[in-house]
Amino acid sequence: MIAQAGSSGPGCELAARCAELVFTAQTDLQQAKAFYRELKERLPAYGRHAGQLKIFPGIAPTVGRTLNEAEEKYQQLQELQDPQAQLKALSYLLDLGIDLSHLPLHAQVPLLDAAPTERHKSRRHLVQELIRRERPSLAQLLRSLSASGHKVLVGTPGQIVDELATWYQEYAADGFNVLFTHLPGPSTISCN
C-alpha cells in the first residue's frame, strides 16, 4: 500500500498520481467534502478512478457512556496540558508570524496574515480557515487543535458513529485514522 499524508498541493498531486490512501487533517465537514472532491477529481489525469484512492481524515475520539461523561473525560485530558507551552508550539509549528503565548486564553484569536511559509503549509491553512470561520478564543482554538488539527469528537459511541457516518455518506471520507488521546483508555472503550 502506498500512503501519502498531508493536504498541500504537491502532496495532493503525488497522492493522485500514485497513492492508495491519503491521511489528512480535516475538522469541518464542508471543507472535508471539498478536499475529498478536489482530490478525487485529480485522479483521471493519471488514468485512475475514484475507487483507487481512499481518503482517511484523522479523528480523536473521547468516548463516554453519556455525553456528560465524555465531556468530563475530555476536560480532564485538557487540564493535563500546559496552554502556554501549547501556544508557543502552535505559533512556531504553524509559522503564524505572531506569538500567541502572551495573549490571555479568553482573547479572540487575531486573523493571521497570509505570509508565505515553508512549514506545515496545509496545516497552517486549516488553522487560518478555522480562525476565519469560527473566530475562536485562544482556549477554543486550543480545544479545536488539541488533536494536532484533526477532528475532535466527544460523545457516546452512537453520537460518534453518527458523525462518522455523516462524513462517509456525504463524501468527506472513505474511512478514518483514529488518533487516541492516551492508551489504553480510549482503545479499550472503543472496543467495548
C-alpha positions, 0 to 999 in steps of 0.5 A: 500500500502506498500512503501519502499524508498531508493536504498541500498541493504537491502532496495532493498531486503525488497522492493522485498520481500514485497513492492508495490512501491519503491521511489528512487533517480535516475538522469541518465537514464542508471543507472535508467534502471539498478536499475529498472532491478536489482530490478525487477529481485529480485522479483521471489525469493519471488514468485512475478512478475514484475507487483507487484512492481512499481518503482517511481524515484523522479523528480523536475520539473521547468516548463516554457512556453519556455525553456528560461523561465524555465531556468530563473525560475530555476536560480532564485530558485538557487540564493535563496540558500546559496552554502556554507551552501549547501556544508557543508550539502552535505559533512556531509549528504553524509559522503564524508570524505572531506569538500567541503565548502572551495573549490571555486564553479568553482573547479572540484569536487575531486573523493571521496574515497570509505570509508565505511559509515553508512549514506545515503549509496545509496545516497552517491553512486549516488553522487560518480557515478555522480562525476565519470561520469560527473566530475562536478564543485562544482556549477554543482554538486550543480545544479545536487543535488539541488533536494536532488539527484533526477532528475532535469528537466527544460523545457516546459511541452512537453520537460518534458513529453518527458523525462518522457516518455523516462524513462517509455518506456525504463524501468527506471520507472513505474511512478514518485514522483514529488518533487516541488521546492516551492508551489504553483508555480510549482503545479499550472503550472503543472496543467495548 
